Each structure stands twice: as structure tokens, then as C-alpha cells.
Amino acid sequence: MVTALYYSILIVLIVNFVFERWLDYLNVKSWSTELPPELRSIYNEEKYQKSQEYQKTTHRFTLVTETLGFFATLMIFATGGFGWLDGIIRLHVSNPIFVALLFFAILGLITEIFTLPFSWYDTFVIEAKFGFNKTTKPIFFLDKMKGLFVSAIVGGLILCLIVWIYLIAGNLFWLYSLIVIAAFSVFMAMFYSSIFVPLFNKQTLLADGDLKNSISDFSVKAGFVLDNIYVIDGSKRSTKANAYFSGLGKKKRIVLYDTLISELKTEEIVAVLAHEIGHYKKHHIYLGLIYSLISTVAMLYIFSLVSGYPAFAVVLGSDVPSFQLAIISFGILYSPLSIVIGLGMNYSSRMHEYQADRFAAEKYKGEYLASALKKLSINNLSNLTPHPAYVFFHYSHPTLLQRLKKLSEIN
């Protein structure tokens, strides 16, 4: 049993890594140094070459970081590092909840230290080289400290609660854990933008003027009650633009990046918001929560059936069964099923994007949405020719060309 489980975990780790590299290879092969005919109305030659160079640079960087991460995980697994860490903690702590908390805290801290130089290089070398980075060094380190603090407080509380349930609930662990995770998911959906975002960014109400009036007029026309339109200072970290919808019920709000306002015309911004409102009107936010919870149910239920096997701890180098070692072993073995579930969720998400695009085209003007999508893709140096297999496995949004084609059919 132990030997079979050990090699099963090893095979899953290796196959997952090789499979991702194969998808990367296909994606790289789909790049072309020559501007494809279908992109000539979107890109000029100079901008296209810059986007290709950006994609190549980020791909090489990702290949290095993921390869190092893979071999680090493989080494820790093969040498029993997870079990060793668990044993060291148990020499000083006896409470199983605190053991789990310290175990994941130490792993998280080691990971953060290991990835810090790569995060620095990505921000201050790659993103800066291509004109995206606006982050200062003080902001970079302050963001890291705030992120660790939030993860420690929020993640630590949720982890303690889940481990406590694991210890006392027996076969009903999956059900009680699901209730906790569902409640937390709803809480985050409602309050993320108002509680956590302000820790990192300043949000201000959109000033009176043509843009606010245009957005309000469309909201009334679309039958969407919108009291809160905020502008976030994304430009203090990056030139990349974005907009998003957050909240549920009376807590819903739309957030515009200041970079989006500076890059797009008023009609284009309204079209982007029409798309976001389309997600709400089509109930995509609620459907996304439901799909996520269904996925969580599957994972928790299967984990509750097998987590008590001592072999889950033994293969990681420990003879003491525990929640933390069981979740690591199970998480690796579960990853192939997680990929399959993710395929369904990504497909559903892509369909939702088409539906939101249609809503924007029918309720507002499709040509303005198409224009906005083109500008955002150009300014963000997006990959416009990803391989279909890569899109199938990884993309939660359709490609730009796919969205433009669908929009042209509506118009």
C-alpha cells in the first residue's frame, strides 16, 4: 500500500509537470514573428513584435520558476522533508491544531522566501522592461508584508476551524467544512472590495461628470441599480488596465482602474461596464459560486473517505497520521481530477464571457466593446494567437479573436 501510494504520488507529480511543459511547447509553436493577416487591423508591426517579445520573455521566466519549483517539491517529497518538518514541530507542540497551523505557516514562509527574488525580478526587470511596472520598492515590500499578515490572520483562522472540525466531526467532516467554506466564499464575494482591497489600494467614488452620467444612464436603461462606482489607483503599481464587479445584493459595486479611464473613451468604458453588468444580470456570479462549491464538495467528500489512511503520512516520511500530511498527499493525488473539474469550470466561464459580451452588444453598442477589447489587448501585450489546446486547459476567457468574431455576428 505504502509503496504503491509513494509511486502514485511520484508519477502524478512528474506527469503533471511534463503535461504542462507540453502545453507550453504547443503554445510557443503557435507564435509567429510575422503579423498574422487577421491581426493587421488590430496591431501594427512594431507593437506586435513587442507583444511577441513580451510573451517569449515571460514564458522563459515561468519555465525557470516552475522547473525549480517542481524539482524542489520532488526533492522534499523524496527525502521525507514534509514528515521531517512535521516531526520537528511535534517535538515542541502537542496540540494537533497548532501543529497544523505551524506546519503550513513554516511551509508558506519558506515558499515566500524562495519566490521573493523571482517576484522581484518579474516586477522590476521584466515588467519594467516592457513599460508596465509602476511599483516602487517600498510598495513592493509593503505589499508582501500586508499579504503575509492577511494570509496569517484570515488563512490561520480558517485553517484552525477546518482542522478542529476534522478532529471532532468524523464522517461528517466534509459537510461541516463545506458550510464553513461556503460562508467564507459568500463573505469574500460581498466584502472583499470594501475590506481587503483598501489594505493595498485607494478606492474613491467616481467623480461627477460625463463618464458617471453615461454609466448611470446605461444602468437605468439596463434595469440595474448601481449606487457605487469606484476608481482604484492601479496606476501606482502597473500600467495595465482592468475593471471588475464585486459584491452581492446591496453590497454590489463596480470598480474601475484609473488606467482604464485614461486609456479608453467614455463609450468604451460604458461598454466594458455593460459587459460586467451582463455577468450580474445573467447570474454568472451566483453560478460561479455554485460551481466552485460543487467542486469543493467533491474534494472534501473524497478526502473525508481516505484521509484516515496512515499511508498518507508514511509516504511523506512520518509515522504519525495528521491532517496536514494527509491533505498534501491527497492534494497531489487529487490534482488530475481537479484538472478535469477545472476544464468544465473554464468552459462554463468562457460561455459566460460570450453571454456577457452579447448582453453588452444588445443593450449598448458592440462596436465600442470590440474597440475596448482591442485597446486593452494591445496595451497589455496579450497573446492573441494561443494554441487551442492551451486555451482549452487554461483560459477562463475566450481569446480576443474569438470574442471579436462573436461580436461581429451579433452586429
N, C-alpha and C positions, 0 to 999 in steps of 0.2 A: 504493500500500500504506500509506504513512505517513498520507496524508490520510484514507483510509477508517478506519484504526485510530483516528486522532485523533477523528473524529466519532462513531465507535462508542463510545469511552470517554465522550465528552461526553453522548451520548444515554442511555447506561446510568446515568450519574450523575443526570441530570435525571429520567428515568423512575422510578428507584428512589425519589428524593425525593418526586415527585408521587404515586406509588403509596402511600407511607407516609402522606402527608397525607390521601389519600382514605380510607384505613383509619381514620385518626384522626377524620375527619369523620363516618364511619358510626358510630364508637363514641360520639362526642359526641351524635349524634342519638338514640342508644338510651337516653340518660339521661332521667330524668323527675323533676320536682320533687315529684310525688305518689308516695307509698309504694305500690308495686305490690301487689296482693292476695296474691300468692304469697310476699311477704316479710313480711307482717304478723305472722307467728308467729316471725320471726327478729329483726326490727328494730322499735324504737319510732320514732315520727315524728321526735323530736329527733335520735337517733343516725343515722337515715337521712339527714336533711338535712346533718348534719356530714360524713357519708361522701361525699355528692354535692359538697359544697363542697371537700373534700379532693381529689377526683378532678378537679374543674374547675381548681383551683389548680395541681396537678401537671401537668395537661395543658397549661395555658398556659405554664408554665415549660419543659416539654420542647419545646414548639413553638418557643419563642425559642432555646433552646440548639441544637436540631437545625438550625434555619434558619441560624443563624450559622455552625455547623459546615459546613453544605452550601456556603454562599457562600465560606467560607474555603478549602475544598477546591477549589471551582470556580476561584477566583482563582489559587491556587497552580498548578493544572494549566494554566490558560490562559496564565499568564505564564512557564511553564517553571521554576517555582520548585524543583521536585524535581531537575531537571537542574542548575540553578544551584548548589544545595547540594552535590550530588554532585561537581561540578567544583571548588568551593572546597575540599572535603576532599581531593581528589586533588592539589591544589597542595602539600599538606603531608604527605600519607601515600601510600605507593605500594602497600603490601600490600593486596590486594583483600579479605581477611578483615577487616582493621582499618578499611578504608574502609566496608564494610557495617556494621560494629559502630558506628562513629561516626555514620554516616548515620541509623540507626534510633535511636540514643541521643539525638541532637540533635532529631529529629522528636518523640520521646517526651517530651523535656524541654519543648519548645515547646508541645506539646499539654497537658502538665501545668500549665504556667504559664497558658495560655489558659483552661483549665477550672477553675482554682483558685477564682476569685471565684464562679463558678456553684455549685461544690461547697459553698463556704462559705454561700452564700445558701440553698441547699437544706437544709443541715443546721441552720443557726442561725436561719433565718427560717421557712421552710415547715414543716419537721419540728417545730420548736419551737412554732409557732403551733397545731399540732394535737395537741400534747402527747406527741409521740414522742421528741424528742431528749433524750438524757441526756449527750451528748458534751460535754466541756469543750474549751476552745480549745487547751490543751496537748496533750490526747489527739488532737485533730483533726490538729494539725501533726505530732505524733509518728507517727501512723498514715501520714501522707503520706510522711514520711521513710523509715519502715520499708518501705513499699510500693515506693518507688523503689529502695531498697537491694536488696530481694529480687528485683525485676524486673531490676536491673542484673546481679546475680550469676547467678541462675538463667537468666533470659532471654538474657543475654550468652553464657553457656557453650553453651546450646542453639543459639543463632544462629551462633556461631563453628563449631560442629561441622557444622551444616547447610550453611553456605557452603563449608567445606572439602570436604565430600562433593560439593557442586555443582561444585567446581573440578576434582576428580580422577575422579569416577565416571562421567562421560559419560552414556550412555543408561540406566545402572542407578542414576542419582541417586534416582529415586523409590523404589526398593526399599530402598536403604541408609537413606534418610531415614525411610522408614516404620518400619524396625527401631528407629531412634533414638526416634521419636515414640511408638511402641508401648511401648518400655521406659520412657520417661518417664511415660506415662499410667498404666502399672501401678504405677510407683514413687509417683506422686502419690496414686493410689487407696489405696495401702497406708499411706503415711506422712504424708499431708497434715495429718491431725488431730494427729499426735504431734510433727511437726517445725515446721510453718509456723503453725498456729493459736496455739501458745503464744507466738509473737512478738507477738501482738496481744491475746490474751485468756488469762485464767487458767482452767485446767480442773482440777477437783477430783473425786475419786471420790465418787459419791453416798453420802451418809451412811446408816448402818443405820437401819431404821425401816419403817413400813408401806409406803411407796412402793417401796423397794428390795425388800422381801419380795414385794409384789404383782407387780413386774416379774419377779423371779426365778421365782416360781411359774408365771407365764404362759410364760416362756421354756422351762421344763422341760416344760410341757404341750405346747408347740408344737414340741418337739424341736429347740430352738435353743440351742446352747451359748453363753452370754453371760457373760463374766467381767468385762468392762469397761463400766461405766455411769458417764459423766462429766457433771458440771454445769459449764456455761460461763457466765461472768459477762457475759452480753449486756446486762444492765441498765445497765452503765456507759456504754453508747452509745445505747441505744434501749429503748423500752418494748415494741417488737414482739417477739412470741414465735415460737420455732421449735424444731425438733428434727431431727436428721439422723443417718443411718447412714453410717459410713465404714469403710474398710479391707477387706482380703480375707483369707480364711483365718483364721489365728490372730491376725492383726492387726486384726480387726474390732472396732469399738466403737460404742456408741450415745451420742450427746451430746445432753443436754437443756439448753435455755436456762433460766436461773434465772427469767426472766419467764414461761416456760411453766409451771413448777412453781407459781408464785404465782397464776396465772390459772385453772388447771384443777384439777378434783378428781382424786383418785388414780385412779379408774376411767377417767376421760377421758384421763389421761396414758398409762395402760397401753394404752388403745385406740389412741392415736397411735403408740405403740411397736409395737403389733401390726401396724399398717399398715406401718411401716418394716421390721419383720421379714418381712412378706409380700413386700416387694421382694426381700429376700435369698432367701427360700425359693422364689420364682418365678424366680430367676436374672436379675432385671432389671439388676443391677449389671454382670454379665458381658455381657448383651445390649447394654447401653448402650455399653460399651467396644468391642464388636464393631461396632456401628452407626457409632460415631464413627471407628473405624479404616477402615471401608469408605468412608466419606465422605472421609477423608484420602487413601486410595489413589486415588480418582477425581481429587482435586485435584492431588496430586503427579504422577500419571501424565500428565495433560493438560499440566501446567506443564512437565514434562520434555520434552514434544514440541515446545513452542513457545517456550520461554524463550530460545533462542539467536537469535531474530529480532532484528536490530539496531533494527527499527522500534519495539520496546517501549521502548528508551531514547530514540530520536529524538523520539517524541511527548511525552516528558516534558522535553525541552529539552537533551538530551545526545547527543553523537555517540560516546560510549564505552559499549558494551553492558556491563551488570553485573547481578548477581543482584538487588540491591536495587531497581533501576529496573524490571527485568522482573517482580518479584513485585508491585510496586504496580500496574503496567499490567494484569497478568494478574488480580490480585485484583479489580479493578473489573470487568473483562470477565466474570470467573467468577461474580460475585455473583448473576445471575439463576439460574444452575444451582444455586448454593448455596442459594438460596431454595427451589427445588424439592426438593432433598435435605432441607432443614430441615423442609419440610411433612411428609415421610414420618417423620422422626425425632420431630417433635412429635406426630403422630398415634399413633405407637407409644408414646410416653411417656404420652399420655392413656389409652391402653388399659392400660398398666401400672398407672396410678393406680387405675383401676377394679378391676383384679385384686387389688391390694394392699388396697383397701377391702373387697373380698369376703372376702379372707383374714381380715382383722380382724373382720369381722362373723360369719364362720362359726366362727372359733377363739376369739373373745372375745365382745363384745357390740356389735352395730351401732349401738344407740341411744346408747352412750357416744361412739363415734366421731363420729356425727352431731352430738351435743351439743358436742364439742370443736371440730369444724369450724365450727359456728355461732359459738361464742365467739371463735375466732381471727379469723374474717372480720369480726366486729363490732368487735373491739378494734383490728384493723389497718386499719379503714375501707376494706375491699376493695370493688372494683366488682362488684356482684352482677348487673348487667344489661349485660354487654359485648355488642357486636354479634357475631352468629355469624361474620361474615367476619373480624373482628379475632381472635376465638378461633381460627379455622381457621389463620390465618397466624402467630399469635404465642404462643398458650397451650400450654405443655407439660403443664399440668394442666387437667382439666375444670373448669367453673365450679362454684361451691358448689351451685347449684340442681340441676345435672346429677348431682353426686355424691350429694346427698340423695335424689334420685329413684331412683337405682340402689340405694342402701342400703335404701330403703323396699320395693323389690321383693324384696330378699333376705330382709328380716324379715317 
